[in-house]
Amino acid sequence: MSRLALWAVLASLPASDSAEPAYRAIGDVATVMGTILREHVDGADPNDLARAAIDGMLAQLDPWSRRVRVEEVVAADDATTPAWSCHSDKGILHLRIQRFAAENPRSWFENCPQLQDGLPLLLDLRGNRGGYLEGALSLSDRLIKGGVLLTERHRRDEKQTHRARDIGFPPAATAILVDQATASAAELLAGILRDRAAAVLWGEKTQGKGSIQHPLRLASGDVVLITTGRFQLPSGELLDGVGLEPASKAPANPAAELCRLAQREWAQNRCTAPQ
């Protein structure tokens, strides 16, 4: 570890008596790592030694703090795979989201104008492992009118609250399909809509990844993802490590069941609003 890097880490720590053990620990790590990397013990590759030391420290934190290749981090921006699709069919709006990409928030209404029609919404988040949180929040903003969407709870009791603007078009009713692969931004969206829009969840329990992560790019080309906090749903629930429990398994005919939840009539394979 260079002196510049060490000073950068030290400067990021809080200036308080409680930080003294952290200062000492960082000094010990720097001393040991500096000696090992300088001497290349037993002719070992210094990059391998550094990775082993980093992985060892991350293993003491939580299941989500880890070292990955930079390609894994940018995979969410893979333009070859459609991020989402929507279509209205027989009085039901179907919205399938494979991942949350970094896109213009206005694209929800631009590419799916039916979101403004107030139809019953069947939202499919199965297999969605997350992506960009901004995408999930921007969709929530368009389905909910005002109020708290999500709270970030960081170390030292710091928190940041995300709120919806008064621009939403709430659906007549919302049902969300989830499974064990539904994670991160996807399950946060499901929790937000459950708490704020009375959405019903069908399927399997979600993964339980509700952590806030800070990426650190290393000279080796790796990226270290360090957990710095947890996301809190509007109900106060922290889903990290717990996940969301659906109300039931997915019904045989989700569209028909959703139509009934919206207090509409399902007849001749179509959902119609009462006259």
Backbone torsions as a table, in degrees:
resi	resn	phi	psi	omega
1	MET	NA	127.3	-179.5
2	SER	-73.2	159.5	177.6
3	ARG	-61.6	-35.7	178.8
4	LEU	-63.7	-44.0	179.5
5	ALA	-64.8	-40.2	179.0
6	LEU	-62.2	-44.0	179.0
7	TRP	-64.9	-34.4	178.2
8	ALA	-64.4	-41.1	178.8
9	VAL	-66.8	-44.8	179.8
10	LEU	-61.3	-39.9	-179.1
11	ALA	-66.0	-23.1	-178.2
12	SER	-81.1	-11.8	-178.0
13	LEU	-82.8	152.3	179.6
14	PRO	-67.7	146.2	178.9
15	ALA	-87.2	83.3	-179.1
16	SER	-152.8	164.4	179.7
17	ASP	-62.2	-32.2	-177.5
18	SER	-67.1	-16.3	-179.0
19	ALA	-85.9	-8.3	-175.1
20	GLU	-58.2	-43.5	177.5
21	PRO	-60.4	-34.4	179.5
22	ALA	-67.7	-39.2	177.5
23	TYR	-60.8	-45.0	-179.1
24	ARG	-65.0	-41.6	-179.2
25	ALA	-63.3	-42.0	179.4
26	ILE	-65.0	-38.4	177.1
27	GLY	-62.5	-40.8	178.5
28	ASP	-64.5	-44.8	179.6
29	VAL	-61.1	-44.2	-179.3
30	ALA	-62.7	-40.3	-179.3
31	THR	-64.6	-49.0	-178.5
32	VAL	-66.2	-47.3	-178.2
33	MET	-65.5	-39.1	179.3
34	GLY	-60.3	-42.5	179.2
35	THR	-66.8	-46.0	-179.0
36	ILE	-61.7	-47.7	-176.1
37	LEU	-70.5	-30.5	179.8
38	ARG	-71.2	-39.0	-175.5
39	GLU	-87.5	-14.7	-177.1
40	HIS	50.1	59.9	-173.7
41	VAL	-47.7	127.9	178.9
42	ASP	55.8	26.7	177.6
43	GLY	70.5	18.7	-177.8
44	ALA	-69.9	153.0	176.1
45	ASP	-68.2	122.8	-178.4
46	PRO	-60.2	-31.4	177.9
47	ASN	-66.0	-39.1	178.0
48	ASP	-65.7	-39.2	178.5
49	LEU	-64.2	-42.8	179.8
50	ALA	-63.8	-43.3	179.5
51	ARG	-62.3	-41.0	-179.8
52	ALA	-63.6	-40.6	179.1
53	ALA	-66.3	-42.4	179.7
54	ILE	-64.8	-45.2	179.7
55	ASP	-62.0	-37.2	178.9
56	GLY	-64.0	-41.4	178.7
57	MET	-68.8	-41.5	-178.9
58	LEU	-64.6	-32.3	-179.4
59	ALA	-64.2	-19.2	179.6
60	GLN	-85.8	-5.2	-174.5
61	LEU	-92.9	-86.2	-177.4
62	ASP	-153.9	170.1	-175.2
63	PRO	-63.8	-18.9	-172.7
64	TRP	-96.5	-18.8	177.2
65	SER	-76.2	122.3	-173.8
66	ARG	-161.7	168.0	176.0
67	ARG	-104.7	130.2	-178.9
68	VAL	-133.6	165.2	172.6
69	ARG	-76.3	149.4	-177.2
70	VAL	-60.5	-28.0	179.8
71	GLU	-62.3	-31.9	179.4
72	GLU	-69.3	-33.0	-178.4
73	VAL	-71.8	-39.3	-176.9
74	VAL	-87.4	-0.8	-178.2
75	ALA	-60.6	-28.1	-179.8
76	ALA	-64.9	-18.1	179.6
77	ASP	-94.2	10.6	-178.6
78	ASP	-62.0	107.0	-175.4
79	ALA	-76.5	-7.1	-177.8
80	THR	-78.0	-17.8	179.8
81	THR	-108.1	124.0	178.1
82	PRO	-58.3	132.8	-177.8
83	ALA	-76.6	-36.3	-177.8
84	TRP	-164.0	164.7	178.6
85	SER	-150.2	156.1	177.9
86	CYS	-146.9	151.8	173.6
87	HIS	-161.5	148.2	175.1
88	SER	-100.0	137.3	-177.1
89	ASP	-146.5	118.5	174.9
90	LYS	55.3	42.6	174.5
91	GLY	84.8	4.8	179.0
92	ILE	-121.2	135.2	174.7
93	LEU	-92.8	120.5	179.5
94	HIS	-102.3	122.9	178.8
95	LEU	-125.7	114.4	-179.4
96	ARG	-110.5	121.3	-178.5
97	ILE	-119.8	113.5	178.6
98	GLN	-81.4	-32.7	-179.2
99	ARG	-164.5	158.4	176.9
100	PHE	-99.8	111.3	-177.4
101	ALA	-95.4	168.8	176.9
102	ALA	-84.7	90.4	-177.4
103	GLU	-132.3	167.5	179.3
104	ASN	-61.6	125.6	179.9
105	PRO	-56.1	-28.5	-179.1
106	ARG	-68.0	-14.1	-175.9
107	SER	-65.6	-22.4	178.2
108	TRP	-59.1	-49.4	-179.9
109	PHE	-76.3	-35.1	-177.6
110	GLU	-67.1	-41.2	-176.9
111	ASN	-95.6	-10.7	178.0
112	CYS	-141.8	69.2	-177.6
113	PRO	-61.3	-19.1	179.5
114	GLN	-63.9	-16.5	176.6
115	LEU	-60.2	-19.8	-178.8
116	GLN	-93.1	3.2	-174.5
117	ASP	-93.2	-6.3	178.7
118	GLY	71.6	22.7	178.8
119	LEU	-73.9	157.6	169.3
120	PRO	-58.2	134.0	-173.6
121	LEU	-109.7	122.7	172.7
122	LEU	-105.4	105.8	-174.9
123	LEU	-102.8	120.0	-177.4
124	ASP	-104.1	110.0	178.9
125	LEU	-113.5	15.8	180.0
126	ARG	-65.6	133.0	-179.8
127	GLY	78.0	-0.3	-179.7
128	ASN	-84.6	110.8	-176.8
129	ARG	-90.4	4.9	174.6
130	GLY	119.8	-123.5	-173.7
131	GLY	117.2	-137.0	-176.0
132	TYR	-85.1	122.0	-179.6
133	LEU	-59.8	-33.5	-179.0
134	GLU	-57.5	-34.3	178.6
135	GLY	-65.3	-42.5	178.7
136	ALA	-66.4	-41.1	-179.9
137	LEU	-68.4	-37.1	-179.8
138	SER	-67.5	-33.3	175.6
139	LEU	-70.4	-42.2	176.9
140	SER	-57.1	-40.1	-178.7
141	ASP	-61.7	-25.7	-177.6
142	ARG	-96.0	-3.5	178.8
143	LEU	-114.9	-9.8	-175.5
144	ILE	-129.3	141.0	178.4
145	LYS	-99.5	107.2	174.2
146	GLY	64.2	171.3	176.4
147	GLY	91.1	176.4	-176.2
148	VAL	-74.5	135.0	174.4
149	LEU	-102.9	-45.1	-171.6
150	LEU	-161.9	147.8	176.7
151	THR	-124.3	130.9	174.0
152	GLU	-92.7	122.2	178.6
153	ARG	-110.9	112.2	-176.9
154	HIS	-101.5	177.9	175.5
155	ARG	-61.4	159.7	179.4
156	ARG	58.7	30.7	174.0
157	ASP	61.4	20.3	174.6
158	GLU	-77.9	143.0	179.0
159	LYS	-146.4	154.0	177.2
160	GLN	-133.9	131.2	-176.4
161	THR	-108.3	131.7	175.1
162	HIS	-100.2	130.4	-178.0
163	ARG	-122.1	150.7	176.6
164	ALA	-83.6	145.4	172.5
165	ARG	-84.0	171.3	-177.1
166	ASP	-90.4	55.0	-177.5
167	ILE	-124.9	4.1	-172.0
168	GLY	-75.6	157.3	174.9
169	PHE	-121.9	87.2	-176.7
170	PRO	-60.1	134.2	175.9
171	PRO	-68.0	162.5	176.3
172	ALA	-61.4	-34.2	173.8
173	ALA	-165.2	156.3	-178.7
174	THR	-132.2	131.1	172.2
175	ALA	-124.1	139.9	-175.0
176	ILE	-124.7	127.0	176.5
177	LEU	-92.6	123.9	-178.3
178	VAL	-132.3	163.0	174.9
179	ASP	-148.9	-171.6	-175.9
180	GLN	-67.0	-18.3	179.2
181	ALA	-90.6	-7.0	177.6
182	THR	-71.0	119.6	-171.8
183	ALA	-146.4	166.7	169.4
184	SER	54.5	-124.7	-176.2
185	ALA	-58.5	-31.4	-178.9
186	ALA	-68.5	-45.0	-179.9
187	GLU	-76.0	-24.7	172.8
188	LEU	-65.2	-43.4	176.3
189	LEU	-59.9	-44.5	179.4
190	ALA	-60.2	-41.7	179.2
191	GLY	-67.4	-39.2	178.3
192	ILE	-61.8	-47.7	-178.3
193	LEU	-69.1	-31.8	175.3
194	ARG	-64.1	-45.2	-176.0
195	ASP	-76.3	-36.9	-172.1
196	ARG	-102.0	-23.5	-175.7
197	ALA	-122.6	14.5	179.2
198	ALA	54.3	32.1	178.5
199	ALA	-68.6	145.1	176.9
200	VAL	-102.6	136.7	-178.9
201	LEU	-102.1	132.9	178.3
202	TRP	-123.9	143.5	173.9
203	GLY	125.9	-125.9	-176.1
204	GLU	-120.3	158.5	177.9
205	LYS	-59.5	137.4	-176.5
206	THR	-79.7	173.4	-169.5
207	GLN	-69.1	-35.6	-179.7
208	GLY	89.1	44.5	177.6
209	LYS	-113.0	92.3	-179.1
210	GLY	-121.2	38.9	-176.8
211	SER	-98.3	151.8	174.2
212	ILE	-95.3	125.0	-175.6
213	GLN	-122.1	139.9	178.4
214	HIS	-109.3	120.6	-179.3
215	PRO	-84.6	135.7	175.0
216	LEU	-119.6	118.4	178.7
217	ARG	-85.1	129.9	-178.9
218	LEU	-102.2	158.8	-179.5
219	ALA	-64.0	-23.6	-178.7
220	SER	-72.5	-11.9	-175.4
221	GLY	99.7	-7.8	176.6
222	ASP	-81.6	164.0	173.9
223	VAL	-126.5	129.5	176.2
224	VAL	-99.6	124.9	177.6
225	LEU	-102.2	112.9	-176.8
226	ILE	-110.6	127.6	178.4
227	THR	-72.5	125.6	-179.0
228	THR	-117.6	-2.3	179.8
229	GLY	179.0	-171.6	-178.5
230	ARG	-133.0	150.9	174.6
231	PHE	-92.2	137.4	178.8
232	GLN	-115.8	128.7	-179.5
233	LEU	-74.6	165.9	179.7
234	PRO	-55.6	-30.1	179.7
235	SER	-74.7	-9.2	-175.0
236	GLY	96.2	-4.6	-177.0
237	GLU	-73.2	137.9	172.2
238	LEU	-105.3	109.6	-174.3
239	LEU	-87.7	-5.8	-177.6
240	ASP	-62.1	123.9	-178.5
241	GLY	79.3	-1.0	-177.8
242	VAL	-118.5	-49.8	-178.3
243	GLY	85.7	175.6	178.8
244	LEU	-105.5	132.5	178.9
245	GLU	-94.2	118.1	-179.7
246	PRO	-69.2	159.8	179.2
247	ALA	-67.4	-33.8	-179.2
248	SER	-166.6	174.3	172.1
249	LYS	-67.5	161.7	-179.8
250	ALA	-63.5	130.5	178.9
251	PRO	-67.7	162.0	-179.8
252	ALA	-61.4	-35.7	178.8
253	ASN	-127.6	84.8	-176.4
254	PRO	-58.0	-37.8	-178.1
255	ALA	-63.3	-42.9	-179.1
256	ALA	-65.7	-42.8	180.0
257	GLU	-66.1	-39.9	177.4
258	LEU	-63.1	-39.7	178.8
259	CYS	-58.9	-41.2	179.1
260	ARG	-68.1	-38.3	176.9
261	LEU	-60.7	-33.3	179.0
262	ALA	-80.8	4.1	-179.2
263	GLN	57.8	42.3	175.2
264	ARG	-117.2	170.6	-175.5
265	GLU	-97.7	127.6	175.5
266	TRP	-102.0	106.7	-178.4
267	ALA	-142.1	140.5	-179.4
268	GLN	52.2	41.7	176.0
269	ASN	61.4	34.7	-179.3
270	ARG	-146.9	145.4	179.5
271	CYS	-101.1	123.0	-178.4
272	THR	-128.0	142.5	178.5
273	ALA	-76.6	147.6	178.7
274	PRO	-62.9	144.4	-179.4
275	GLN	-77.3	NA	NA
